[in-house]
Amino acid sequence: MEARLVEIEIKLSYAEDTLDELNRTVFRQQEQIDRLQQLVIRLSNQLQDMAPAERRDLGEERPPHY
C-alpha cells in the first residue's frame, strides 16, 4: 500500500511539472500572438497610408507610350 501511494505521488509530481511547463508555453505563445497581431495592425495601417487617395480603373487607362 505504501509503495502504491509513493508511486501515485511521483506520478502526480510529474503531472504537475508537465502542467506548469505547458502553462508557461501557452503564456509565451499568447505573448507572441499578441506581438504578431500588433505588427499586422501596424503593417496594415502603413499599407493604407501608402495607398493612393483616388482609386482608378487601370484596365481602361492608356499606357504611357500611346
C-alpha positions as a Markdown table, in Angstrom:
| # | Residue | x | y | z |
|---|---|---|---|---|
| 1 | Met | 0.0 | 0.0 | 0.0 |
| 2 | Glu | 2.8 | 2.4 | 0.9 |
| 3 | Ala | 4.6 | 1.7 | -2.4 |
| 4 | Arg | 1.5 | 2.4 | -4.4 |
| 5 | Leu | 1.0 | 5.7 | -2.5 |
| 6 | Val | 4.6 | 6.8 | -3.3 |
| 7 | Glu | 4.1 | 5.8 | -6.9 |
| 8 | Ile | 1.0 | 7.9 | -7.2 |
| 9 | Glu | 2.7 | 10.9 | -5.5 |
| 10 | Ile | 5.6 | 10.6 | -8.0 |
| 11 | Lys | 3.2 | 10.5 | -10.9 |
| 12 | Leu | 1.3 | 13.5 | -9.5 |
| 13 | Ser | 4.6 | 15.4 | -9.2 |
| 14 | Tyr | 5.5 | 14.7 | -12.8 |
| 15 | Ala | 2.0 | 15.7 | -13.9 |
| 16 | Glu | 2.2 | 19.0 | -12.0 |
| 17 | Asp | 5.6 | 19.7 | -13.6 |
| 18 | Thr | 4.2 | 18.9 | -17.1 |
| 19 | Leu | 1.2 | 21.1 | -16.5 |
| 20 | Asp | 3.4 | 24.0 | -15.3 |
| 21 | Glu | 5.6 | 23.7 | -18.4 |
| 22 | Leu | 2.5 | 23.6 | -20.6 |
| 23 | Asn | 1.2 | 26.7 | -18.9 |
| 24 | Arg | 4.4 | 28.6 | -19.4 |
| 25 | Thr | 4.5 | 27.5 | -23.1 |
| 26 | Val | 0.9 | 28.7 | -23.7 |
| 27 | Phe | 1.7 | 32.0 | -21.9 |
| 28 | Arg | 4.8 | 32.6 | -24.2 |
| 29 | Gln | 2.8 | 31.7 | -27.3 |
| 30 | Gln | 0.0 | 34.1 | -26.3 |
| 31 | Glu | 2.6 | 36.9 | -25.8 |
| 32 | Gln | 4.0 | 36.1 | -29.3 |
| 33 | Ile | 0.5 | 36.1 | -30.8 |
| 34 | Asp | -0.2 | 39.5 | -29.2 |
| 35 | Arg | 3.0 | 40.9 | -30.6 |
| 36 | Leu | 2.3 | 39.5 | -34.1 |
| 37 | Gln | -1.3 | 40.9 | -34.1 |
| 38 | Gln | 0.1 | 44.3 | -33.2 |
| 39 | Leu | 2.6 | 44.0 | -36.0 |
| 40 | Val | -0.1 | 43.1 | -38.5 |
| 41 | Ile | -2.1 | 46.1 | -37.5 |
| 42 | Arg | 0.8 | 48.4 | -37.9 |
| 43 | Leu | 1.7 | 47.0 | -41.3 |
| 44 | Ser | -1.9 | 47.2 | -42.4 |
| 45 | Asn | -2.0 | 50.9 | -41.3 |
| 46 | Gln | 1.2 | 51.6 | -43.2 |
| 47 | Leu | -0.2 | 50.0 | -46.3 |
| 48 | Gln | -3.4 | 52.1 | -46.0 |
| 49 | Asp | -1.2 | 55.2 | -45.7 |
| 50 | Met | 0.7 | 54.3 | -48.8 |
| 51 | Ala | -2.4 | 53.6 | -50.9 |
| 52 | Pro | -3.3 | 56.3 | -53.4 |
| 53 | Ala | -6.1 | 58.7 | -52.4 |
| 54 | Glu | -8.1 | 58.1 | -55.5 |
| 55 | Arg | -8.8 | 54.7 | -57.0 |
| 56 | Arg | -8.6 | 54.4 | -60.7 |
| 57 | Asp | -9.6 | 51.6 | -63.0 |
| 58 | Leu | -6.3 | 50.8 | -64.6 |
| 59 | Gly | -7.9 | 48.5 | -67.1 |
| 60 | Glu | -9.2 | 51.5 | -69.1 |
| 61 | Glu | -6.2 | 53.7 | -68.6 |
| 62 | Arg | -4.0 | 54.2 | -71.7 |
| 63 | Pro | -0.4 | 53.1 | -71.3 |
| 64 | Pro | 2.2 | 56.0 | -71.3 |
| 65 | His | 3.7 | 55.0 | -74.7 |
| 66 | Tyr | 0.4 | 55.9 | -76.6 |
